[in-house]
């Protein structure tokens, strides 16, 4: 987590808000690095969180591209980024389910980042 704290400390609140704008409320998607760069996500965030995600063959653990199951996908899983940014700001969620967690963290982080202007 130290590496993640250093990442967030190195970004301005406006950059953190942009990250939240792109990833917010989405607990399911794996974003390609090119998409993130086009939408203003700082390169440092992409580099820290980009990895190859593997399908596990289960209903909840399978990755799809265009509705077709794939073995793996390279990119940044948005919920991991949200959890990292939330931990940096000491924000937690007690929600179950990826979508509910993402929305709860997004709402709390939006309030926190708005208050720190």
Backbone as a chain_set.jsonl record, in Angstrom:
{"seq": "XXXXXXXXXXXXXXXXXXXXXXXXXXXXXXXXXXXXXXXXXXXXXXXXXXXXXXXXXXXXXXXXXXXXXXXXXXXXXXXXXXXXXXXXXXXXXXXXXXXXXXXXXXXXXXXXXXXXX", "coords": {"N": [[0.818, -1.202, 0.0], [2.099, 1.165, 0.496], [3.381, 2.0, -1.874], [1.129, 2.723, -3.349], [0.116, 4.819, -1.791], [2.163, 6.687, -2.154], [1.825, 7.138, -4.864], [-0.744, 8.416, -4.966], [-0.221, 10.643, -3.367], [1.446, 12.03, -5.041], [-0.189, 13.065, -6.971], [-2.335, 15.707, -8.014], [-5.321, 17.095, -6.509], [-7.155, 17.663, -8.509], [-6.311, 15.879, -10.517], [-6.828, 13.484, -9.191], [-9.595, 13.69, -9.011], [-10.199, 13.472, -11.718], [-9.452, 10.828, -12.211], [-11.376, 9.583, -10.635], [-13.644, 10.389, -12.01], [-13.423, 8.912, -14.381], [-13.294, 6.179, -13.52], [-15.312, 5.966, -11.642], [-18.218, 4.643, -10.026], [-18.176, 2.198, -11.342], [-17.799, -1.069, -10.963], [-16.951, -3.23, -12.384], [-15.577, -3.169, -14.877], [-12.677, -3.697, -16.961], [-10.269, -1.649, -18.041], [-8.707, -0.676, -21.093], [-5.333, 0.48, -21.433], [-4.928, 2.453, -23.376], [-7.455, 3.653, -23.684], [-7.752, 4.816, -21.155], [-5.629, 6.672, -21.12], [-6.48, 8.362, -23.182], [-8.636, 9.51, -21.926], [-7.677, 11.111, -19.94], [-6.506, 9.979, -17.637], [-3.84, 9.909, -15.426], [-0.582, 8.855, -16.466], [0.98, 7.57, -14.556], [-0.871, 6.295, -12.9], [-1.97, 4.435, -14.634], [0.297, 2.856, -15.17], [0.897, 1.771, -12.629], [-1.365, 0.201, -12.017], [-2.006, -1.396, -14.213], [-2.391, -4.644, -15.514], [-2.437, -8.147, -16.422], [-5.436, -9.746, -16.473], [-6.946, -12.727, -15.485], [-9.405, -15.034, -16.586], [-11.497, -17.158, -14.614], [-13.256, -19.103, -15.211], [-15.654, -19.321, -13.865], [-19.054, -18.177, -13.272], [-19.108, -15.562, -12.139], [-16.437, -14.961, -12.309], [-15.514, -14.915, -14.888], [-14.157, -13.359, -17.755], [-15.261, -11.172, -20.243], [-15.282, -10.107, -23.646], [-16.97, -8.035, -25.637], [-19.197, -9.61, -25.124], [-18.303, -12.166, -25.424], [-16.673, -14.85, -23.916], [-13.297, -14.653, -22.748], [-9.913, -15.792, -22.268], [-8.107, -14.153, -20.933], [-7.394, -10.687, -20.142], [-5.739, -7.691, -20.749], [-5.221, -4.769, -18.843], [-6.626, -2.168, -16.755], [-8.26, -2.736, -13.821], [-11.045, -1.224, -12.706], [-12.263, -1.178, -10.098], [-10.221, -1.868, -8.357], [-8.599, 0.379, -8.484], [-10.346, 2.303, -7.421], [-10.628, 1.29, -4.778], [-8.003, 1.626, -3.881], [-7.583, 4.441, -4.05], [-9.559, 5.202, -2.267], [-8.593, 4.038, 0.125], [-6.311, 5.576, 0.513], [-7.485, 8.0, 1.171], [-8.717, 7.314, 3.496], [-11.284, 6.216, 3.334], [-13.994, 4.032, 3.507], [-16.054, 1.156, 2.675], [-19.02, -0.679, 3.363], [-20.5, -2.145, 1.753], [-21.829, -4.872, -0.147], [-20.984, -6.654, -3.086], [-19.681, -5.807, -6.254], [-20.543, -3.6, -7.871], [-22.134, -2.094, -6.077], [-20.217, -1.496, -4.132], [-18.44, 0.065, -5.68], [-20.066, 2.287, -6.351], [-20.686, 3.313, -3.787], [-18.109, 3.928, -2.777], [-17.343, 5.799, -4.716], [-19.232, 7.895, -4.337], [-18.587, 8.692, -1.699], [-15.889, 9.419, -2.012], [-16.124, 11.5, -3.869], [-17.402, 13.449, -2.296], [-15.395, 13.817, -0.357], [-13.2, 14.737, -1.916], [-14.304, 17.029, -2.996], [-14.599, 18.567, -0.731], [-11.997, 19.125, -0.143], [-11.02, 21.156, -1.687]], "CA": [[0.0, 0.0, 0.0], [2.977, 2.33, 0.509], [3.55, 2.449, -3.242], [-0.098, 3.394, -3.76], [0.058, 6.111, -1.108], [3.091, 7.581, -2.852], [1.179, 7.495, -6.129], [-1.806, 9.399, -4.752], [0.402, 11.873, -2.858], [2.078, 12.716, -6.165], [-1.198, 13.587, -7.883], [-3.145, 16.813, -7.505], [-6.732, 16.749, -6.273], [-7.822, 17.665, -9.815], [-5.979, 14.612, -11.168], [-7.579, 12.441, -8.484], [-10.987, 13.828, -9.428], [-10.297, 12.932, -13.072], [-9.434, 9.366, -12.046], [-12.695, 9.214, -10.12], [-14.605, 10.613, -13.092], [-13.308, 7.816, -15.341], [-13.538, 4.874, -12.912], [-16.379, 6.027, -10.662], [-19.483, 3.893, -10.109], [-18.032, 0.999, -12.163], [-17.072, -2.098, -10.237], [-16.85, -4.425, -13.21], [-14.809, -3.056, -16.119], [-11.225, -3.671, -17.123], [-10.067, -0.619, -19.053], [-7.423, -0.677, -21.798], [-4.476, 1.635, -21.137], [-5.136, 3.499, -24.395], [-8.697, 4.349, -23.325], [-7.498, 5.632, -19.968], [-4.789, 7.796, -21.524], [-7.342, 9.268, -23.968], [-9.608, 10.146, -21.031], [-7.018, 11.961, -18.953], [-5.981, 9.3, -16.453], [-2.383, 10.074, -15.417], [0.191, 7.686, -16.858], [1.45, 6.88, -13.35], [-1.96, 5.432, -12.442], [-2.046, 3.33, -15.592], [1.464, 1.991, -14.977], [0.826, 1.061, -11.343], [-2.492, -0.725, -11.908], [-2.189, -2.245, -15.403], [-1.954, -6.032, -15.382], [-3.232, -9.096, -17.177], [-6.458, -10.369, -15.626], [-7.262, -14.061, -15.983], [-10.714, -15.618, -16.31], [-11.385, -18.396, -13.834], [-14.239, -20.062, -15.699], [-16.915, -19.271, -13.114], [-19.994, -17.16, -13.739], [-18.669, -14.234, -11.677], [-15.01, -14.772, -12.525], [-15.164, -14.967, -16.305], [-13.983, -12.065, -18.417], [-15.841, -11.176, -21.587], [-15.031, -8.981, -24.555], [-18.075, -8.041, -26.59], [-20.115, -10.687, -24.785], [-17.675, -13.465, -25.672], [-15.663, -15.144, -22.89], [-11.884, -14.695, -23.134], [-9.063, -16.364, -21.222], [-7.47, -13.085, -20.163], [-7.494, -9.34, -20.701], [-4.795, -6.733, -20.176], [-5.812, -3.47, -18.573], [-6.749, -1.69, -15.383], [-9.552, -3.042, -13.214], [-11.448, 0.011, -12.059], [-12.569, -1.284, -8.669], [-8.946, -1.858, -7.635], [-8.19, 1.783, -8.403], [-11.233, 2.96, -6.451], [-10.262, 0.861, -3.426], [-6.709, 2.228, -3.543], [-7.801, 5.866, -3.792], [-10.345, 5.275, -1.021], [-7.708, 3.741, 1.255], [-5.462, 6.755, 0.697], [-8.3, 9.048, 1.813], [-9.343, 6.712, 4.68], [-12.697, 6.011, 3.027], [-14.31, 2.605, 3.451], [-17.42, 0.784, 2.332], [-19.483, -1.944, 3.931], [-21.415, -2.699, 0.755], [-21.505, -6.145, -0.786], [-21.161, -6.577, -4.531], [-18.726, -4.882, -6.876], [-21.199, -2.37, -8.298], [-22.524, -1.328, -4.891], [-18.976, -0.966, -3.554], [-17.938, 1.135, -6.538], [-20.917, 3.475, -6.192], [-20.513, 3.836, -2.439], [-16.782, 4.568, -2.703], [-17.355, 6.987, -5.581], [-19.986, 8.964, -3.664], [-17.82, 9.165, -0.547], [-14.683, 10.098, -2.503], [-16.534, 12.78, -4.466], [-17.603, 14.4, -1.189], [-14.096, 14.084, 0.251], [-12.378, 15.553, -2.822], [-14.955, 18.337, -3.118], [-14.335, 19.295, 0.519], [-10.565, 19.455, -0.023], [-10.642, 22.177, -2.693]], "C": [[0.859, 1.263, 0.0], [3.163, 2.886, -0.889], [2.311, 3.212, -3.712], [-0.233, 4.746, -3.069], [0.976, 7.12, -1.778], [2.505, 8.026, -4.183], [0.175, 8.611, -5.918], [-1.247, 10.711, -4.211], [1.005, 12.697, -3.987], [1.103, 13.309, -7.16], [-1.969, 14.719, -7.223], [-4.575, 16.324, -7.249], [-7.5, 16.742, -7.598], [-7.53, 16.376, -10.58], [-6.719, 13.46, -10.503], [-9.051, 12.491, -8.865], [-11.188, 13.271, -10.846], [-10.292, 11.408, -13.052], [-10.811, 8.889, -11.589], [-13.768, 9.372, -11.192], [-14.599, 9.439, -14.073], [-13.737, 6.48, -14.73], [-14.792, 4.823, -12.039], [-17.62, 5.231, -11.032], [-19.383, 2.611, -10.926], [-17.176, -0.029, -11.432], [-16.79, -3.331, -11.071], [-15.833, -4.34, -14.344], [-13.303, -3.137, -15.94], [-10.975, -2.746, -18.303], [-8.72, -0.769, -19.75], [-6.643, 0.6, -21.481], [-4.721, 2.77, -22.126], [-6.396, 4.313, -24.105], [-8.45, 5.301, -22.159], [-6.663, 6.855, -20.309], [-5.609, 8.828, -22.299], [-8.312, 10.049, -23.083], [-8.962, 10.834, -19.835], [-6.551, 11.297, -17.678], [-4.455, 9.425, -16.496], [-1.656, 8.755, -15.708], [0.666, 6.879, -15.649], [0.4, 5.897, -12.832], [-2.052, 4.203, -13.346], [-0.905, 2.346, -15.344], [1.377, 1.169, -13.698], [-0.236, -0.044, -11.366], [-2.689, -1.644, -13.114], [-1.627, -3.644, -15.152], [-2.815, -6.901, -16.296], [-4.153, -9.828, -16.207], [-6.882, -11.674, -16.277], [-8.697, -14.451, -15.626], [-10.525, -16.886, -15.488], [-12.435, -19.424, -14.226], [-15.555, -20.073, -14.956], [-17.801, -18.159, -13.673], [-19.515, -15.749, -13.377], [-17.205, -13.942, -12.008], [-14.561, -14.871, -13.969], [-15.103, -13.559, -16.87], [-14.523, -12.187, -19.831], [-15.401, -9.94, -22.354], [-16.12, -9.052, -25.615], [-19.046, -9.183, -26.367], [-19.567, -12.086, -25.002], [-16.612, -13.715, -24.607], [-14.249, -15.196, -23.489], [-11.083, -15.257, -21.963], [-8.449, -15.298, -20.326], [-7.669, -11.751, -20.875], [-6.497, -8.442, -19.979], [-5.504, -5.401, -19.966], [-5.839, -3.158, -17.094], [-8.166, -1.975, -14.896], [-9.956, -1.867, -12.33], [-11.684, -0.083, -10.564], [-11.297, -1.305, -7.833], [-8.451, -0.431, -7.454], [-9.043, 2.525, -7.381], [-10.89, 2.578, -5.015], [-8.941, 1.498, -2.984], [-6.863, 3.712, -3.208], [-8.582, 6.05, -2.495], [-9.461, 5.025, 0.195], [-6.803, 4.935, 1.543], [-6.213, 7.857, 1.457], [-9.042, 8.531, 3.052], [-10.858, 6.598, 4.532], [-12.923, 4.513, 2.902], [-15.746, 2.397, 2.985], [-17.759, -0.532, 3.025], [-20.447, -2.638, 2.97], [-20.899, -4.026, 0.216], [-21.762, -5.987, -2.28], [-20.285, -5.493, -5.125], [-19.36, -3.553, -7.278], [-21.6, -1.481, -7.132], [-21.297, -0.722, -4.202], [-18.469, 0.225, -4.363], [-18.758, 2.411, -6.376], [-20.742, 4.123, -4.83], [-19.169, 4.559, -2.302], [-16.741, 5.839, -3.535], [-18.064, 8.145, -4.891], [-19.192, 9.554, -2.5], [-16.561, 9.92, -0.986], [-15.015, 11.432, -3.154], [-16.727, 13.831, -3.384], [-16.263, 14.797, -0.575], [-13.243, 15.01, -0.622], [-12.976, 16.932, -3.035], [-14.644, 19.204, -1.897], [-12.882, 19.754, 0.611], [-10.097, 20.482, -1.049], [-10.019, 23.364, -2.039]], "O": [[0.406, 2.317, -0.445], [3.113, 4.1, -1.087], [2.429, 4.23, -4.395], [-0.654, 5.719, -3.695], [0.605, 8.281, -1.949], [2.675, 9.178, -4.581], [0.224, 9.634, -6.6], [-1.745, 11.782, -4.558], [1.069, 13.923, -3.9], [1.517, 13.987, -8.101], [-2.224, 14.691, -6.019], [-4.973, 15.262, -7.727], [-8.391, 15.915, -7.794], [-8.425, 15.836, -11.23], [-7.189, 12.551, -11.187], [-9.687, 11.449, -9.026], [-12.222, 12.672, -11.139], [-11.042, 10.772, -13.792], [-11.338, 7.904, -12.106], [-14.697, 8.568, -11.266], [-15.656, 9.02, -14.544], [-14.472, 5.725, -15.366], [-15.281, 3.736, -11.73], [-18.013, 5.159, -12.196], [-20.409, 1.982, -11.187], [-15.963, 0.139, -11.306], [-16.428, -4.374, -10.527], [-15.276, -5.366, -14.734], [-12.741, -2.715, -14.929], [-11.409, -3.017, -19.422], [-7.701, -0.967, -19.09], [-7.229, 1.665, -21.285], [-4.718, 3.937, -21.734], [-6.397, 5.533, -24.267], [-8.889, 6.451, -22.179], [-6.954, 7.956, -19.84], [-5.449, 10.031, -22.093], [-8.758, 11.133, -23.458], [-9.625, 11.106, -18.835], [-6.225, 11.991, -16.715], [-3.842, 9.079, -17.506], [-2.067, 7.688, -15.251], [0.746, 5.652, -15.709], [0.735, 4.801, -12.382], [-2.194, 3.076, -12.871], [-1.124, 1.135, -15.314], [1.745, -0.005, -13.689], [-0.025, -1.113, -10.792], [-3.474, -2.589, -13.035], [-0.519, -3.795, -14.638], [-3.801, -6.434, -16.868], [-3.699, -10.447, -15.246], [-7.147, -11.721, -17.479], [-9.148, -14.226, -14.503], [-9.532, -17.598, -15.639], [-12.498, -20.501, -13.634], [-16.488, -20.763, -15.368], [-17.349, -17.314, -14.445], [-19.519, -14.852, -14.221], [-16.787, -12.785, -11.986], [-13.363, -14.907, -14.249], [-15.895, -12.689, -16.509], [-14.276, -13.174, -20.524], [-15.18, -8.874, -21.779], [-16.187, -10.005, -26.391], [-19.654, -9.675, -27.317], [-20.27, -13.075, -24.794], [-15.733, -12.876, -24.412], [-14.042, -15.713, -24.587], [-11.522, -15.204, -20.814], [-8.287, -15.498, -19.122], [-8.057, -11.697, -22.043], [-6.425, -8.437, -18.75], [-6.289, -4.962, -20.808], [-5.164, -3.8, -16.289], [-9.144, -1.514, -15.486], [-9.295, -1.559, -11.338], [-11.34, 0.842, -9.83], [-11.295, -0.806, -6.707], [-7.943, -0.074, -6.391], [-8.52, 3.288, -6.568], [-10.861, 3.436, -4.133], [-8.794, 1.867, -1.818], [-6.335, 4.183, -2.201], [-8.291, 6.958, -1.716], [-9.575, 5.734, 1.195], [-6.561, 5.262, 2.705], [-5.63, 8.556, 2.285], [-9.898, 9.228, 3.596], [-11.612, 6.848, 5.472], [-12.138, 3.809, 2.267], [-16.538, 3.336, 2.911], [-16.894, -1.381, 3.241], [-21.123, -3.599, 3.338], [-19.693, -4.261, 0.138], [-22.669, -5.258, -2.682], [-20.161, -4.401, -4.572], [-18.775, -2.494, -7.049], [-21.431, -0.263, -7.184], [-21.333, 0.421, -3.747], [-18.114, 1.262, -3.803], [-18.194, 3.5, -6.273], [-20.658, 5.347, -4.729], [-19.106, 5.668, -1.773], [-16.17, 6.843, -3.111], [-17.545, 9.261, -4.867], [-19.133, 10.773, -2.337], [-16.212, 10.943, -0.396], [-14.264, 12.395, -3.004], [-16.276, 14.968, -3.527], [-16.024, 15.974, -0.303], [-12.636, 15.955, -0.12], [-12.245, 17.902, -3.233], [-14.45, 20.414, -2.013], [-12.571, 20.676, 1.366], [-8.894, 20.652, -1.25], [-9.641, 24.317, -2.72]]}, "num_chains": 1, "name": "protein.A"}
